[in-house]
Amino acid sequence: NMAGLELLSDQGYRLDGRKPSELRKVQARMGVFAQGDGSAYIEQGNTKALAVVYGPHEVRGSRGKALHDRAVINCQFSMATFSTAERKRRPHGDRKSSEVSQHLKQTFEAAILTQLYPRSQIDIYVKILQSDGGNYSASVNAATLAVIDAGIPLRDYVCACSAGFVEDTPLADLCHAEEAGGGTVLSLALLPQGGQIALLQMDARLHQDHLDTLMEAAMTACRSLSTVLDRVVREHLQEVTTLTAE
Amino acid sequence: MATVQISEAEKVYIVHGVRDDLRVDGRGCEDYRHMEIETDVVSNTDGSARVKLGYSDILVGIKAEIGRPRPMVPDEGFLEFFVDCSANATPEFEGRGGEDLGTEISNTLYKVFNNPHSVDLRALCISPKEHCWILYVDVLLLQCDGNLYDAISVAVKAALFNTRIPRVQISEDDEGTKEIELSDDPYDCMRLSVENVPCIVTLCKVGQRHIVDATLQEKACSKACLLLSVTSRGTVTCVRKIGGGSLDPESIFEMTETGKRVGKALQSPLMELLQKEESLGKKRQKVGFLG
């Protein structure tokens, strides 16, 4: 491969010691901020993302944007200038972050019950504080929790995960070194209960025969993530209800 | 929220409270809100700190890069500031909405911190006229609840305290070309002295009195504010009037006196806290955003 690193050792371990299907440690918290309508923070390994949700509220700016039958989903993805190894000059507005903003918008249009809020707008802002691969996935997972924290109804949790393909083995939840390693990277957002795919993206060539295995690996990873997110939500609700009961 | 709108009745209530030295949240005129500080929160940086003041939430990351010294001061390194008013703080900042505020704050930060009296810029020089360290101080606003300047200055000071710059060695070969070598040991680092680094105290004139650490509601009642940067010895290094209204010389004098007193009182607990946190070393439980 291009980086000259061995992404998968002969013993079947990855650069950071994980097994091919193993996810990085996930830690998350809902309701980190008081001012937004919903907020959440997630750590997936060394990738850290913060999501804030405002709305549903009146459509801001030009009225022409408003949709008569559903809510407008407005997303902005940005990265802290110090989040990457090399300092970034701008937090957002570059081609890469605009692309992720678009993807987030598509993902959440598929997941939020937008028809419940006609002529209104929901803002989802995601900030990457520390980047170590899987920025899109961490953003989706953080935003899901923030949307739930805001009390906006979803069809299901949206969980996202990346997967790569090295030496005929699918790898789940890639870190930065693995993403930069030059292999195939697939990003997938899943609504796990119905098995519906909200977003699918793959940027490199891959033999068609392998696509199924790769997608299956990503979907399995998404399902495991959904159990983690579900636990975070339940724990948060438990905490909130005991606090309000006192 | 960057600003709030309040009714006349609320304004009267706040102004009367300030007159009697009892503010809406129970504080006196010279009291700060509860402040939380944590350093070393982002591992991709050379130094970082997070400060919460009320609901204001600031994250500062510092990255050191090697660059060329400025021609006017060939034996000094320098600081570069960038303030990111992110949409996370308020939807008003979406797109380019936060740029004006960001530029205004970063310009003030240049004036306060980027001079040899505040930071030992000479220590950042590697070889005169050729190489120096540039510290990129990136401020991220996560939530705005008034008094951003004070919170940012504390966060910058804490992050500078936390900054570790790798030691470098310059070797020269036979032809006289210099080469910079970074130390192999990640713990072989240089640290900056933050002894003379000032903190900003913003005083807002509300009615006939002035208050420290104004909330957004109090800020809305204030015609004009005075920003002072004060060192641990009580020296004022920068004064700036902000806001649309005007101030008479007498109140500027009074506000400067208060600012000196409050600024000096702010510095010693801050240093104590930073030193205490550092003394815990690796044992310290990192809280970050999970706590």
Interface residues (C-beta under 8 A of the other chain):
Chain A: Q27 A28 R29 V32 F33 A34 Q35 G36 Y41 E43 N46 K48 L50 V52 Y54 R60 N74 Q76 S78 A80 T81 F82 S83 T84 A85 R87 P91 G93 D123 Y125 K127 L129 Q130 S131
Chain B: M1 V42 S43 N44 T45 S48 Y55 D57 L59 G61 I62 K63 E65 F82 D84 S86 A87 N88 A89 T90 P91 E94 G95 R96 Y136 D138 L140 L142 Q143 C144 D145 G288 F289 L290
